[in-house]
């Protein structure tokens, strides 16, 4: 299931290049204040009420991709930090990162991919994530949660909608070579609104010539709630910068 796991008993067993990647991710998270998202997620969880209805016990087709609030908010904030109304459009740039999570009810009609977290990797005019030793990547991210593995990647398309470009297609084809259920999440931060999460989730078809969009859900957080949370983050961030 998924990308393989390589067990390492000692920290020094991990090559320096992967330690450097983790340091880079942690630096981006700190610079963008992504750790603050944990508090918002906690508040969302406290407000959720679990109500079991008769429909819940029926076997019906499930949403294929479940995105946890923490993963969505981190991705959205990373994308909006480099493309938003406070920044001239000519200066907008794309961002890219990796997704970790798990698979639920594998090989059943109720199978779902759960996106637990988003890891910001880079940003720039032309960004890409190279596929390196997938076992090492998995081991590194298991340091965060041993139950999760790399399930795909995400990047932004500021103002030109979520889809897979030719380059995106080739990149994701490599991910699916390692795990055929890998997903590609594309977010257009400019499309985020009170009724739109601004993202699409894609997978390449078996013919390897085309792709399709998967059904998705941001669990327990409406578009209104997510938009208000993001608006608060962005106003605070850019208000502080403008006052400096």
C-alpha positions, 0 to 999 in steps of 0.5 A: 500500500502506498510508497514503501517504508524504509526503517532507520534507527539512527538520525545520522542514517538519513542523508544530509540532503533530506535533512536539508529538505526538512529544515527548508520546510520547517523554515517556510512554515515558520516564516508564513506562520502556518503553525497558527493554523493548529489553533483554528483547527482545534476551534473547528473540531470543538464546534463540530457535532457528530450526528448519526442518521439512518443515511450514515449506515447505508453503503453509498458511494463515498467522496473519493478525497477527504481533505483535513482542515489543517492541510487545506488551510496550510496549502491555501495560506502558502498559495495566498502568501505569494498571490493575492490582492495585496501583491501586484499581479505581475509579481504573483508566483506559484507554490508547491508542496507535498501531501501526506495522509492515509488510505481508508477502506482500501480496495472497497466501494468505500475507499477514500484518500485522506489528506492529513497534512500539507508540507510547503516545499518551494515557491517561484516562477517555475517550480517542481518537486523532483522524485527522489528515493521515495523510501527516504521521503516516507521515513522523513515524514513518518517522523511527523506521524508514523501512520501517514505516507506521501500521497501526492503533491500540490501546487498553485495556479494563480488566476488560471484555474485548477487543472494539470498543464502538460508539465504537471501531467508529466510530473504527476505521471512520475508520482503514479509510477510509484503509487498508482493512487497518488493525487495532484491537488491544484489550487487557484488562490484567487478563486477562493471565495465564500462558496469555493475552496478554489481547488481541484484534485486530479489523477491520471487515467489508466491510459496515461494519456488523460486525467480526471478530477476526483470528488473531494471534500474539506472535512468539517469546514464549510467554504464560508468558514474556510474563507473567513479564516483565510481572510483573517490570516491574510489581513493580519499578515499583510497589515503587519507587513505594511505597518513595518 
